[in-house]
Every structure is written in C-alpha cells, then in structure tokens.
Amino acid sequence: MRRLLDFLYDACAWLAALAMVGVLVMVLLSIVSRQAGFHVPGTDAYAGYTMAAAGFLALAHTLKRNEHIRVTLLLGRLQGRARHGLEMWALSAGVLLAGLFAFYSVRLAWVSRAINDVSTGNDATPLWIPQLAMAVGTVVLLIALVDDWVLELRGRRQAVASEEALHNE
C-alpha cells in the first residue's frame, strides 16, 4: 500500500511538472505569436488553467515531502503526548478541510460537465476539463492527509524537525 500511495503522490507531481511546462509553452506561444504578427486565441486562459493544475496537482507531493509551510513555534516546544495530541488535532482539521475542499471541487467539475459550462473567452473551453485537475489534486491531498493521520495515530509518522525553521528571523 505504501508503494501505491507514494506512486500516486509522485504521479501527481509529474503531472504538475507537465502542467508547468504547459504554462511555459503557452507563454512562449503568446510571445512568439505577438512578435510574428499573428494571434493564437486562448493562450492566456490556457496558461491560467495549466498554472492552476500545477498548483493543485502538486499539493499532496509537497505535503508528503514536508515542504508545506508549517507554524512550528508551539509544536517545536512540545514533546510526547502533548505533541502527538496537537499533531492529531492539526491533521484532523486538515482532513476535514481537505475533505470539504475535495467534495466541492469534484462537485464543481461534475456540475460544470452536467450543465455544459464553458469559459467566457473566445476559446469556449468546457470548464470541467481544467476543473478536473483541481478535483484530482484536492482528492489526492485528502488521501495524503488521511495517510499522515493514520501514520501519526500509529506512531509511525516522521516528525517534522526543520532546524532552518527554528533559526529564521
């Protein structure tokens, strides 16, 4: 199960990286087309879609690599049961919020598909397509948070101990 979850997080990170390449391609296409005297419609919208996809798809991988911003002022001073209790509280809140976010993201994409919602730009992109990346990213973030919650509950979660965070001004 661990290998499957790690593969899921890594796969989403690779998709996020591809989305970043998509942002680059859209921006370069916009610049080159402007310099060459022709217009490619929708490049701004697609750059925005791919940027949002990159951000959402990278959430779980970033969480599992302990790269999310954490406020460790109080947590760094706690040990034992107090630290475990605070971690469980924080992870429970994260699971709840990620669950709501995932539910409403999936619902948004589902409703957009059901009512054939399209962008207002001249590209008229069906909005469920870019919203799908947000939905997938939030569902995988929920899975990652539940994974961390279970690991913390079992006492197997790696404690976040960033010396750099303790020495920042």
JOZI-V166060 format. One record per residue. N is the residue number from 0. RES is the residue in one letter. PSI is psi in whole degrees, -180 to 180 (NA if undefined). OMEGA is omega in radians with two decimals (999 if undefined). NEAR is the number of other C-alpha atoms within 10 Angstrom. Layout:
BEGIN
n: {N;N}
res: {RES;RES}
psi: {PSI;PSI}
omega: {OMEGA;OMEGA}
near: {NEAR;NEAR}
END
This chain:
BEGIN
n: {0;1;2;3;4;5;6;7;8;9;10;11;12;13;14;15;16;17;18;19;20;21;22;23;24;25;26;27;28;29;30;31;32;33;34;35;36;37;38;39;40;41;42;43;44;45;46;47;48;49;50;51;52;53;54;55;56;57;58;59;60;61;62;63;64;65;66;67;68;69;70;71;72;73;74;75;76;77;78;79;80;81;82;83;84;85;86;87;88;89;90;91;92;93;94;95;96;97;98;99;100;101;102;103;104;105;106;107;108;109;110;111;112;113;114;115;116;117;118;119;120;121;122;123;124;125;126;127;128;129;130;131;132;133;134;135;136;137;138;139;140;141;142;143;144;145;146;147;148;149;150;151;152;153;154;155;156;157;158;159;160;161;162;163;164;165;166;167;168}
res: {M;R;R;L;L;D;F;L;Y;D;A;C;A;W;L;A;A;L;A;M;V;G;V;L;V;M;V;L;L;S;I;V;S;R;Q;A;G;F;H;V;P;G;T;D;A;Y;A;G;Y;T;M;A;A;A;G;F;L;A;L;A;H;T;L;K;R;N;E;H;I;R;V;T;L;L;L;G;R;L;Q;G;R;A;R;H;G;L;E;M;W;A;L;S;A;G;V;L;L;A;G;L;F;A;F;Y;S;V;R;L;A;W;V;S;R;A;I;N;D;V;S;T;G;N;D;A;T;P;L;W;I;P;Q;L;A;M;A;V;G;T;V;V;L;L;I;A;L;V;D;D;W;V;L;E;L;R;G;R;R;Q;A;V;A;S;E;E;A;L;H;N;E}
psi: {-39;-44;-38;-44;-44;-38;-42;-47;-43;-38;-42;-36;-41;-39;-38;-40;-41;-37;-37;-38;-38;-39;-47;-46;-44;-42;-45;-41;-40;-43;-49;-42;-36;-42;-33;-7;19;165;132;110;143;0;-38;-44;-45;-32;-41;-42;-45;-32;-43;-41;-43;-44;-47;-40;-23;-7;-50;-43;-42;-41;-47;-18;10;40;-4;150;127;140;105;14;-49;-44;-37;-20;-8;154;165;-135;-35;-44;-44;-43;-43;-40;-44;-39;-47;-43;-36;-44;-41;-41;-44;-49;-42;-36;-44;-44;-44;-45;-50;-28;-44;-42;-41;-47;-40;-47;-41;-39;-42;-37;7;47;131;159;155;-6;175;-10;-22;48;132;123;-19;-24;-55;-28;-22;-38;-39;-44;-46;-45;-41;-34;-42;-34;-42;-44;-43;-39;-39;-40;-49;-38;-45;-42;-42;-41;-38;-6;21;3;138;124;136;113;84;109;-33;-40;-32;-22;2;151;NA}
omega: {-3.14;-3.12;3.12;3.12;3.11;3.08;3.12;3.14;3.13;3.12;3.10;3.10;3.10;3.07;3.08;3.10;3.08;3.09;3.08;3.04;3.08;3.08;3.13;-3.13;-3.12;3.14;3.11;3.10;3.11;-3.13;-3.11;-3.12;3.11;3.14;-3.11;3.04;3.03;-3.06;3.04;-3.08;3.03;-3.09;3.11;-3.14;-3.12;3.03;3.10;3.12;-3.10;3.08;3.09;3.12;3.14;-3.13;-3.09;-3.11;-3.12;-3.04;-3.07;-3.14;3.12;3.10;-3.07;3.09;3.14;-3.13;3.05;3.12;3.13;3.05;-3.02;-3.11;3.13;-3.07;-3.14;-3.11;-3.12;3.09;3.02;-3.05;-3.14;3.12;3.13;3.13;3.12;3.08;3.13;3.10;-3.12;3.13;3.09;3.09;3.11;3.10;3.13;-3.12;3.11;3.08;3.09;3.14;3.14;-3.14;-3.08;3.06;3.10;3.13;3.13;3.13;-3.14;-3.14;3.11;3.09;-3.08;-3.10;3.13;3.13;3.14;3.13;-3.11;3.13;-3.12;3.10;3.11;3.13;3.00;-2.98;3.13;-3.12;3.09;3.12;3.13;3.10;3.09;-3.13;3.13;-3.13;-3.13;3.09;3.12;3.03;3.08;3.11;-3.14;3.12;3.06;3.08;3.11;3.13;3.13;3.11;3.13;3.13;3.14;-3.13;-3.10;-3.10;3.10;3.12;3.10;3.14;-3.12;3.10;3.13;3.13;-3.13;-3.07;3.11;3.13;999}
near: {6;8;8;9;14;15;13;17;26;18;15;24;22;16;17;25;18;15;22;19;16;20;23;15;15;21;16;13;16;20;13;14;13;12;10;9;7;10;14;13;12;16;19;15;18;19;21;16;20;23;19;19;28;26;17;22;30;23;22;26;25;17;16;18;10;15;11;12;9;11;10;14;10;9;16;14;9;14;11;7;9;12;16;17;15;15;18;17;13;13;19;16;13;17;21;15;13;21;19;15;18;22;15;14;21;21;14;18;21;16;14;17;17;10;10;12;15;15;12;11;11;9;14;12;17;17;19;23;14;17;22;18;26;25;25;18;27;26;23;24;28;24;20;24;23;19;18;22;22;15;13;18;14;9;11;11;13;11;12;13;12;12;8;7;14;12;7;6;4}
END
